[in-house]
Amino acid sequence: MKNKVLIIIAAVIFALGIVGSIFVINSPKTDTVVIKRDDKILYTIDLRTATDRTFDIEFRGSVNTVEIKDGRIRVKEADCPDKVCVKTGWLSSSAIPIVCLPNHLVIEFKENAEVDAVAK
């Protein structure tokens, strides 16, 4: 019985270690995000200094409304049919960008933290 308890405790500690490692690996190493369309950078935004606001990005008659609030960014509204970009929620992981395939839009943390420009 004592061995079973020790094995269970060791397994729980091991599982927590794996989950913690994944969280650390996927956490962004920068507060700078890029908004791209077809690999062309439209905006580079430093979330530490960005003011809370929303702005629209248009593509062939469709619109993505991007929201910056409290140092976070998301697609608030979109004209695309599936709305995966809206359902993704706030950008929180460097491993999972916000993507709107119909509008060719990608929002992701920038690998190099040097800011090229600030969205206004």
MDAnalysis code that builds the backbone (N, CA, C; Angstrom):
import MDAnalysis as mda
import numpy as np

u = mda.Universe.empty(360, n_residues=120, atom_resindex=np.repeat(np.arange(120), 3), trajectory=True)
u.add_TopologyAttr("name", ["N", "CA", "C"] * 120)
u.add_TopologyAttr("resid", np.arange(1, 121))
u.add_TopologyAttr("resname", ["MET", "LYS", "ASN", "LYS", "VAL", "LEU", "ILE", "ILE", "ILE", "ALA", "ALA", "VAL", "ILE", "PHE", "ALA", "LEU", "GLY", "ILE", "VAL", "GLY", "SER", "ILE", "PHE", "VAL", "ILE", "ASN", "SER", "PRO", "LYS", "THR", "ASP", "THR", "VAL", "VAL", "ILE", "LYS", "ARG", "ASP", "ASP", "LYS", "ILE", "LEU", "TYR", "THR", "ILE", "ASP", "LEU", "ARG", "THR", "ALA", "THR", "ASP", "ARG", "THR", "PHE", "ASP", "ILE", "GLU", "PHE", "ARG", "GLY", "SER", "VAL", "ASN", "THR", "VAL", "GLU", "ILE", "LYS", "ASP", "GLY", "ARG", "ILE", "ARG", "VAL", "LYS", "GLU", "ALA", "ASP", "CYS", "PRO", "ASP", "LYS", "VAL", "CYS", "VAL", "LYS", "THR", "GLY", "TRP", "LEU", "SER", "SER", "SER", "ALA", "ILE", "PRO", "ILE", "VAL", "CYS", "LEU", "PRO", "ASN", "HIS", "LEU", "VAL", "ILE", "GLU", "PHE", "LYS", "GLU", "ASN", "ALA", "GLU", "VAL", "ASP", "ALA", "VAL", "ALA", "LYS"])
u.atoms.positions = np.array([
    [0.824, -1.200, 0.000],
    [0.000, 0.000, 0.000],
    [0.863, 1.257, 0.000],
    [1.918, 1.227, 0.834],
    [2.804, 2.381, 0.933],
    [3.507, 2.659, -0.396],
    [3.886, 1.594, -1.103],
    [4.537, 1.751, -2.408],
    [3.590, 2.369, -3.438],
    [2.321, 1.983, -3.395],
    [1.341, 2.540, -4.328],
    [1.181, 4.041, -4.112],
    [1.145, 4.469, -2.864],
    [1.010, 5.891, -2.550],
    [2.235, 6.654, -3.059],
    [3.420, 6.109, -2.854],
    [4.647, 6.759, -3.334],
    [4.669, 6.842, -4.862],
    [4.205, 5.794, -5.520],
    [4.165, 5.794, -6.989],
    [3.176, 6.844, -7.488],
    [2.029, 6.943, -6.849],
    [1.030, 7.939, -7.249],
    [1.571, 9.353, -7.033],
    [2.197, 9.603, -5.911],
    [2.777, 10.927, -5.637],
    [3.860, 11.257, -6.663],
    [4.717, 10.281, -6.982],
    [5.772, 10.507, -7.976],
    [5.166, 10.799, -9.351],
    [4.095, 10.076, -9.712],
    [3.449, 10.294, -11.007],
    [2.829, 11.685, -11.083],
    [2.211, 12.137, -10.008],
    [1.602, 13.472, -9.986],
    [2.690, 14.541, -10.106],
    [3.781, 14.390, -9.382],
    [4.887, 15.355, -9.469],
    [5.465, 15.369, -10.879],
    [5.620, 14.196, -11.483],
    [6.138, 14.112, -12.848],
    [5.201, 14.814, -13.830],
    [3.893, 14.558, -13.707],
    [2.912, 15.184, -14.605],
    [2.914, 16.701, -14.447],
    [2.987, 17.187, -13.207],
    [3.045, 18.633, -12.983],
    [4.311, 19.238, -13.588],
    [5.396, 18.499, -13.519],
    [6.642, 18.969, -14.124],
    [6.533, 19.106, -15.628],
    [5.885, 18.140, -16.267],
    [5.697, 18.198, -17.719],
    [4.802, 19.376, -18.092],
    [3.685, 19.530, -17.404],
    [2.762, 20.635, -17.683],
    [3.459, 21.973, -17.467],
    [4.200, 22.103, -16.391],
    [4.936, 23.339, -16.126],
    [5.966, 23.635, -17.198],
    [6.655, 22.614, -17.671],
    [7.660, 22.798, -18.727],
    [7.013, 23.273, -20.024],
    [5.887, 22.686, -20.365],
    [5.182, 23.103, -21.585],
    [4.752, 24.553, -21.468],
    [4.243, 24.954, -20.306],
    [3.827, 26.335, -20.096],
    [5.004, 27.294, -20.254],
    [6.137, 26.956, -19.689],
    [7.322, 27.825, -19.770],
    [7.839, 27.903, -21.198],
    [7.848, 26.798, -21.902],
    [8.355, 26.781, -23.279],
    [7.454, 27.613, -24.191],
    [6.144, 27.533, -24.003],
    [5.202, 28.233, -24.874],
    [4.918, 29.665, -24.473],
    [5.365, 30.113, -23.319],
    [5.099, 31.491, -22.917],
    [5.933, 32.430, -23.784],
    [5.349, 33.551, -24.173],
    [6.072, 34.473, -25.047],
    [7.279, 35.076, -24.338],
    [8.343, 35.282, -25.102],
    [9.557, 35.866, -24.553],
    [9.622, 37.365, -24.826],
    [8.552, 37.898, -25.379],
    [8.506, 39.310, -25.737],
    [7.072, 39.814, -25.609],
    [6.919, 41.114, -25.509],
    [5.591, 41.731, -25.509],
    [5.290, 42.368, -26.859],
    [6.112, 42.087, -27.842],
    [5.933, 42.670, -29.169],
    [5.223, 41.671, -30.072],
    [4.145, 42.137, -30.704],
    [3.403, 41.286, -31.632],
    [3.491, 41.874, -33.032],
    [3.354, 41.009, -34.014],
    [3.282, 41.448, -35.406],
    [1.947, 40.988, -35.979],
    [1.380, 41.845, -36.803],
    [0.168, 41.509, -37.540],
    [0.579, 41.439, -38.996],
    [0.384, 40.255, -39.606],
    [0.861, 40.022, -40.969],
    [-0.271, 39.576, -41.883],
    [-0.108, 39.880, -43.144],
    [-0.971, 39.351, -44.195],
    [-0.048, 38.821, -45.281],
    [-0.192, 37.556, -45.608],
    [0.634, 36.913, -46.631],
    [2.125, 37.165, -46.389],
    [2.555, 37.000, -45.153],
    [3.943, 37.179, -44.711],
    [4.464, 38.608, -44.827],
    [3.601, 39.570, -45.094],
    [3.990, 40.984, -45.104],
    [3.515, 41.607, -43.790],
    [4.434, 42.220, -43.061],
    [4.092, 42.814, -41.770],
    [3.288, 44.090, -41.988],
    [2.074, 44.106, -41.428],
    [1.224, 45.291, -41.496],
    [1.463, 46.203, -40.297],
    [1.595, 45.599, -39.119],
    [1.810, 46.355, -37.880],
    [2.780, 45.587, -36.977],
    [3.577, 46.328, -36.245],
    [4.387, 45.789, -35.160],
    [4.012, 46.596, -33.926],
    [3.563, 45.896, -32.882],
    [3.009, 46.585, -31.715],
    [3.683, 46.077, -30.442],
    [4.148, 47.010, -29.629],
    [4.682, 46.676, -28.314],
    [3.521, 46.773, -27.326],
    [3.066, 45.638, -26.821],
    [1.887, 45.616, -25.954],
    [2.135, 46.288, -24.609],
    [3.394, 46.437, -24.210],
    [3.685, 47.110, -22.935],
    [3.338, 48.589, -23.004],
    [3.500, 49.190, -24.178],
    [3.289, 50.637, -24.313],
    [2.054, 50.997, -25.139],
    [1.402, 50.010, -25.721],
    [0.235, 50.280, -26.585],
    [-0.952, 50.746, -25.757],
    [-1.662, 51.728, -26.299],
    [-2.872, 52.215, -25.629],
    [-4.047, 51.304, -25.976],
    [-5.000, 51.220, -25.080],
    [-6.195, 50.419, -25.324],
    [-6.975, 51.025, -26.485],
    [-7.300, 50.187, -27.479],
    [-8.041, 50.671, -28.642],
    [-8.473, 49.490, -29.508],
    [-9.340, 49.776, -30.461],
    [-9.702, 48.807, -31.491],
    [-9.438, 49.453, -32.838],
    [-9.109, 48.626, -33.820],
    [-8.926, 49.129, -35.182],
    [-9.280, 48.013, -36.152],
    [-9.652, 48.428, -37.359],
    [-10.088, 47.483, -38.384],
    [-8.980, 47.234, -39.393],
    [-8.899, 45.981, -39.832],
    [-7.988, 45.598, -40.908],
    [-8.856, 44.995, -42.003],
    [-8.848, 45.637, -43.168],
    [-9.706, 45.212, -44.271],
    [-8.940, 44.344, -45.262],
    [-9.681, 43.413, -45.883],
    [-9.100, 42.563, -46.924],
    [-10.219, 42.116, -47.851],
    [-10.180, 42.591, -49.066],
    [-11.152, 42.209, -50.103],
    [-12.602, 42.278, -49.624],
    [-12.935, 43.379, -48.978],
    [-14.302, 43.598, -48.528],
    [-14.639, 43.013, -47.169],
    [-13.745, 42.237, -46.586],
    [-13.957, 41.682, -45.247],
    [-13.151, 42.474, -44.234],
    [-13.614, 42.472, -43.002],
    [-12.964, 43.260, -41.956],
    [-12.701, 42.393, -40.727],
    [-11.509, 42.536, -40.171],
    [-11.180, 41.992, -38.856],
    [-11.029, 43.180, -37.916],
    [-11.757, 43.170, -36.809],
    [-11.618, 44.208, -35.799],
    [-10.685, 43.686, -34.715],
    [-9.536, 44.340, -34.578],
    [-8.509, 43.935, -33.618],
    [-8.636, 44.819, -32.381],
    [-8.562, 44.201, -31.207],
    [-8.655, 44.942, -29.954],
    [-7.367, 44.773, -29.158],
    [-6.861, 45.902, -28.661],
    [-5.741, 45.906, -27.721],
    [-6.293, 46.451, -26.411],
    [-6.130, 45.664, -25.340],
    [-6.664, 46.085, -24.050],
    [-5.822, 45.464, -22.934],
    [-5.417, 46.295, -21.999],
    [-4.657, 45.841, -20.831],
    [-3.416, 45.039, -21.215],
    [-2.723, 45.462, -22.273],
    [-1.491, 44.796, -22.686],
    [-1.702, 43.466, -23.376],
    [-2.925, 43.238, -23.893],
    [-3.235, 42.001, -24.613],
    [-3.837, 42.355, -25.964],
    [-3.906, 41.375, -26.862],
    [-4.449, 41.613, -28.204],
    [-5.292, 40.419, -28.626],
    [-6.362, 40.722, -29.385],
    [-7.233, 39.676, -29.914],
    [-7.960, 40.202, -31.141],
    [-8.585, 39.298, -31.878],
    [-9.523, 39.677, -32.930],
    [-10.895, 39.678, -32.269],
    [-11.470, 40.860, -32.146],
    [-12.745, 41.022, -31.451],
    [-13.924, 40.607, -32.324],
    [-13.882, 41.002, -33.598],
    [-14.947, 40.682, -34.545],
    [-14.329, 40.402, -35.900],
    [-15.028, 39.599, -36.717],
    [-14.530, 39.291, -38.058],
    [-15.693, 38.981, -38.990],
    [-15.513, 39.312, -40.259],
    [-16.519, 39.024, -41.283],
    [-16.361, 37.627, -41.871],
    [-15.348, 36.891, -41.468],
    [-15.110, 35.565, -42.038],
    [-16.198, 34.591, -41.583],
    [-16.445, 33.534, -42.349],
    [-17.560, 32.639, -42.042],
    [-17.368, 31.783, -40.789],
    [-16.163, 31.323, -40.500],
    [-15.982, 30.389, -39.384],
    [-15.612, 31.051, -38.056],
    [-15.072, 32.244, -38.105],
    [-14.727, 33.039, -36.913],
    [-13.747, 32.338, -35.967],
    [-12.870, 31.496, -36.518],
    [-11.848, 30.833, -35.701],
    [-10.952, 31.875, -35.047],
    [-10.653, 32.945, -35.764],
    [-9.789, 34.001, -35.220],
    [-10.413, 34.662, -33.992],
    [-11.725, 34.816, -33.992],
    [-12.417, 35.409, -32.845],
    [-12.454, 34.405, -31.694],
    [-12.728, 33.141, -32.010],
    [-12.819, 32.098, -30.991],
    [-11.476, 31.797, -30.334],
    [-10.388, 32.127, -31.000],
    [-9.056, 31.895, -30.424],
    [-8.866, 32.713, -29.157],
    [-9.490, 33.879, -29.110],
    [-9.399, 34.725, -27.913],
    [-8.124, 35.548, -27.881],
    [-7.690, 35.880, -26.686],
    [-6.506, 36.717, -26.504],
    [-5.247, 35.932, -26.851],
    [-4.319, 36.589, -27.515],
    [-3.035, 35.971, -27.839],
    [-2.257, 35.781, -26.550],
    [-1.902, 34.529, -26.243],
    [-1.225, 34.278, -24.976],
    [-0.024, 33.360, -25.104],
    [0.144, 32.733, -26.243],
    [1.217, 31.764, -26.406],
    [1.987, 32.038, -27.683],
    [3.297, 31.893, -27.600],
    [4.100, 32.057, -28.808],
    [3.925, 30.867, -29.738],
    [3.372, 29.758, -29.241],
    [3.177, 28.565, -30.058],
    [1.865, 28.583, -30.823],
    [0.897, 29.387, -30.369],
    [-0.432, 29.396, -30.998],
    [-0.785, 30.821, -31.419],
    [-0.548, 31.169, -32.684],
    [-0.918, 32.512, -33.155],
    [-2.419, 32.603, -33.405],
    [-2.888, 33.830, -33.587],
    [-4.268, 34.049, -34.020],
    [-4.231, 34.076, -35.541],
    [-5.062, 33.242, -36.179],
    [-5.027, 33.118, -37.638],
    [-6.440, 33.247, -38.191],
    [-6.579, 34.075, -39.234],
    [-7.829, 34.169, -39.989],
    [-7.485, 33.790, -41.434],
    [-7.717, 32.542, -41.787],
    [-7.351, 32.070, -43.126],
    [-8.099, 32.788, -44.243],
    [-9.435, 33.002, -44.122],
    [-10.125, 33.682, -45.229],
    [-9.584, 35.091, -45.509],
    [-9.129, 35.778, -44.467],
    [-8.619, 37.140, -44.636],
    [-7.098, 37.213, -44.638],
    [-6.441, 36.049, -44.676],
    [-4.978, 35.965, -44.775],
    [-4.279, 36.724, -43.649],
    [-4.835, 36.714, -42.453],
    [-4.322, 37.512, -41.344],
    [-3.714, 36.608, -40.274],
    [-2.540, 37.002, -39.757],
    [-1.876, 36.282, -38.674],
    [-1.423, 37.310, -37.638],
    [-1.730, 37.042, -36.373],
    [-1.233, 37.862, -35.268],
    [-0.417, 36.931, -34.386],
    [0.856, 37.275, -34.180],
    [1.729, 36.410, -33.397],
    [2.787, 37.228, -32.681],
    [3.380, 36.615, -31.649],
    [4.482, 37.276, -30.962],
    [5.688, 37.299, -31.883],
    [6.391, 38.404, -31.873],
    [7.561, 38.578, -32.726],
    [8.738, 37.848, -32.113],
    [9.473, 37.148, -32.946],
    [10.643, 36.410, -32.473],
    [11.722, 37.348, -31.965],
    [12.003, 38.384, -32.750],
    [12.999, 39.379, -32.361],
    [12.244, 40.548, -31.741],
    [12.580, 40.920, -30.524],
    [11.792, 41.918, -29.785],
    [12.050, 43.360, -30.214],
    [12.867, 43.588, -31.195],
    [13.125, 44.947, -31.660],
    [11.909, 45.472, -32.424],
    [11.399, 46.639, -32.048],
    [10.191, 47.184, -32.646],
    [10.535, 47.917, -33.938],
    [9.823, 47.571, -35.031],
    [10.021, 48.254, -36.305],
    [9.170, 49.511, -36.407],
    [7.933, 49.438, -35.943],
    [6.996, 50.560, -36.013],
    [5.910, 50.358, -34.979],
    [5.161, 51.375, -34.734],
    [4.069, 51.307, -33.776],
    [2.774, 51.599, -34.509],
    [1.759, 50.754, -34.289],
    [0.450, 50.976, -34.907],
    [-0.231, 52.148, -34.235],
    [-0.817, 53.016, -35.019],
    [-1.520, 54.180, -34.467],
    [-2.972, 54.117, -34.817],
])
